[in-house]
């Protein structure tokens, strides 16, 4: 399967971050929007990054483990956002 159809792509990495191929906009809890025009960047999943929401490689240091797989939108609960 090819990645993306011209829009942003988010890829989960085993035991690591989310790779985002943009450009996209990240909005913080206060509503401040940041236009990210870089072609590729990584978002933290482990919670240990000192550069949140971006990955700084801390997942390797803390031994973060995650082997999540995406599921079909039809298989998820309707109550989830």
C-alpha positions as CSV (number, residue, x, y, z in Angstrom):
1,X,0.0,0.0,0.0
2,X,1.4,3.5,-0.9
3,X,1.5,6.2,1.7
4,X,-0.9,9.1,1.3
5,X,-2.8,10.5,-1.6
6,X,-1.2,14.0,-1.6
7,X,-2.2,15.0,1.9
8,X,-0.5,14.6,5.3
9,X,0.5,11.1,6.4
10,X,0.9,9.9,10.0
11,X,2.9,6.6,10.5
12,X,3.2,4.8,13.8
13,X,6.7,3.5,14.5
14,X,7.0,0.4,16.7
15,X,8.4,1.4,20.1
16,X,8.8,5.0,18.9
17,X,7.2,8.2,17.7
18,X,4.6,9.1,15.1
19,X,6.2,10.2,11.8
20,X,4.2,13.0,10.2
21,X,4.7,13.9,6.6
22,X,3.2,17.4,6.3
23,X,2.7,20.2,5.9
24,X,0.2,20.3,8.7
25,X,-1.0,22.7,11.5
26,X,-0.5,21.8,15.2
27,X,-2.9,23.5,17.6
28,X,-2.0,23.7,21.3
29,X,-4.6,23.6,24.1
30,X,-4.8,27.4,24.2
31,X,-5.8,27.5,20.5
32,X,-2.4,28.7,19.2
33,X,-1.8,27.3,15.8
34,X,1.7,26.4,14.5
35,X,2.1,25.9,10.7
36,X,4.6,23.1,10.2
37,X,5.9,23.3,6.7
38,X,8.7,20.8,7.2
39,X,8.2,17.7,5.0
40,X,8.8,15.2,7.8
41,X,8.8,15.4,11.6
42,X,8.2,13.2,14.6
43,X,5.6,13.5,17.4
44,X,6.3,12.0,20.8
45,X,4.2,9.0,22.0
46,X,6.2,8.0,25.1
47,X,5.6,11.2,27.1
48,X,9.3,11.6,28.0
49,X,10.4,14.1,25.4
50,X,11.7,17.4,26.6
51,X,10.6,19.0,23.3
52,X,6.9,17.9,23.4
53,X,4.9,17.5,21.3
54,X,8.0,16.6,19.2
55,X,10.1,13.5,19.7
56,X,13.7,14.0,21.0
57,X,14.6,10.3,21.1
58,X,13.7,9.8,24.8
59,X,11.7,6.7,23.9
60,X,15.0,4.8,23.4
61,X,16.4,5.9,26.8
62,X,13.2,4.9,28.8
63,X,12.6,1.7,26.9
64,X,9.2,2.7,25.5
65,X,7.3,-0.2,24.0
66,X,4.3,0.1,21.8
67,X,3.2,-2.0,18.8
68,X,-0.1,-0.3,18.0
69,X,-1.8,-0.9,14.7
70,X,-4.4,1.3,13.1
71,X,-7.9,-0.1,13.0
72,X,-10.7,0.4,10.6
73,X,-12.9,3.4,11.4
74,X,-15.9,1.0,11.3
75,X,-14.4,-1.2,14.1
76,X,-14.0,1.7,16.6
77,X,-16.6,2.7,19.1
78,X,-18.9,5.6,18.0
79,X,-18.4,7.3,21.4
80,X,-14.6,7.9,20.8
81,X,-13.4,11.1,19.4
